[in-house]
Amino acid sequence: MSHHTCSRREFLAAAALSLLAACEPPPRTPPLPDWMLTPDATDPELWHDALIIQDLLERHGEIHREVEHYSYGIRATTTSSAPDLAERIRVHVEQMQSRLRRGAAIRQGDPLFAAVFAHHSQVELRVERLADGVRVTETSPDPAVVALLRQHAVRAVSEFVADGVERARRTTPCPPGYPC
């Protein structure tokens, strides 16, 4: 093993470069879109998730959605005849499933989303990939959480599909009788 010795000048130059690099601010991501209603932009995955959501909101007219209600939860089928959009739907649902499992909330400024994520451990979410989208079943043994899931399915996601970005800019009320 050979050792390289350096002059004092080389040593100081290398040390200065290391210190300068350490002092550089981390790369900045653009601010989150206003419809995200999320004050905490420190989540490293949030911007990536927001890009996919933005695409879904902008192309909402190409998305079809049906929601079925059960005493224990809901089943929502979300599809698109555009193959690239169907894949974006699948990716988005997988991202949200991961967020729900971790309790990594989005739209914290939206009362309904805050309530759903506050009860994330009481939600069972199953995803079935379809050729043209997904079928999601959300259930809970807690009737109050079931009410949140229904409200999320109908008053949030189905309205996002119907009206796109304009709807996403508004908050979602909690179900009647639920304290938000």
N, C-alpha and C positions, 0 to 999 in steps of 0.2 A: 504494500500500500504506500503510495507516495503522498506526501503532504505538500501543499502549496502554501508558501508564506506570502503574505501580502504586505505592502508598505502601509504605513500609518494612513496615508492619503487614500489608498484603495479601501482600507478597512472603514474609514470614516464615510467615504462615499457610499459603500454598500450599506452601512448602518443608516445613513440618512435616507436612502431609497426605501429601506424597509419601514422606517418610521413614517415616511410620507404615504406609502401604500396603506399602512395601518390607519392613518388618519382620514383617508378618503371616505366620504359617505357611501353607504351601500347604494347600488343602483336603484333609482326611484321608478316605481310603477306609476302609470297615470292614475289620476283619482278615479274612484269608482263612479259609475253612472248614478245620477240622482235617483233613479227608480230602485236602486239596490237598498236604500233606506238603512244603510249599515255604517255606523260611525267607526267601527273597529276594522281598519283596513290592514292590520298587522298579520292576518292569516295569509300565509304564502299561497294557498290554493284558491283563495277567494277571487282574485282577479281572473284566473283561468276559468273558474266556474262561471263568473259573470259574463265572460265573452260568449260562452255557449248559450247562456240564458238570453243574452242580447239577441243572438241570432234567432233563437226560438221566438222571442217577442216580435222581432221584425218580420218574421215569416209566419206569423200566427194564422194567417188566412189559408195556409197550406196544411194546417194541422186539424185533425178530427179527434174529438174526445167524447167518451161516454162514461157516465158514473152510475154504478149500481150501489144501492144502500142495503146494509144488513144490520141486524141488531148489534153485532159485534164490530162493525167497521164499514169499510167501503171497498169496492173494486173499481178501478178506473182503467179504461183502455184508451191509450193515446197513440194515434197513428198518423202517417203521412204517406201519400203515394210517391213522394220524392225520396228516392233511396238515401241521398245524403242527409236529408232532414230526419228521416226515420232513424238513421244512425246517431244523429245529434240528440234526438229524444232519448235513445237508449243510454248514451253516454251521460246525459244530464241526470237521468233517473239513478244511474249507478253512483254518480257524484253525490246526489242528495241522500241516497241510502247510506253511503259512507259517512256523510256529515251527521245524519241522524244517529247512527250508531255511536259516533264519537261525541255527540252533543255540540258539534261545531256549527253554531247557529249562523244563519244568513238573515237579512232583513230584520235585524234586531230592533229597528225603529217601528216595526209593524207589530201591533199587539197580538195578532193571531199567531204569527210566526214565532214571536217570543214565547207564547204559551205552549205551542207545539214542542219547541226545543226544550222548554223547561220540563216537559214530561217525556222526553225522548226515550228514557229507559222503560216506559210503559207501552211503547209502540212496537208492534211486530210488523215488519214490512217485508213482503215477498215480491220479487220481480220475476215476471215471465217475459223473456225476450220473444218478440213476434217478428215475422219477416218484414213487417211494415211499421214496427214501433215496439210498444210494451204494454203489458197488463200488470198493474200494480195492485196488490191487496194489502190494505193497511187495517190492522185490527188492534184491539186493546181490551183487556178484561174490565177496565174502568169506564163506566158510562160517560163520565165527564170528558175523558180523553177521546172517546168515540165521537162525542159532539165536536171536539176540536178537529178531528180528522175529517168529519163531514164538512165542516165549515171551510177547511183548507182545500178540500177537493172541489167544492162547488163555488164558494165565494172568493177563492183566490185563484187556483190553477185554472179552473174552467173559464173564469172571467179573463184571465191572462190570455188564454187561447182565443177567446172571442174578441178581445179588444186590444191586445198587444201592449206596447210600451205605455200608451196613455193610461191604461188600467194599472199597470205596475207602479206608476208614480203615486198611486193612492194607497193608503193603509187599508188593512182588512179588519173589520170589527170581529170581536170574539162572538161566539154563539150567544143568543139571548139567555140571560141568567148566569152566564159564566163571568166571574169577576176578573176583569183585566185591568 
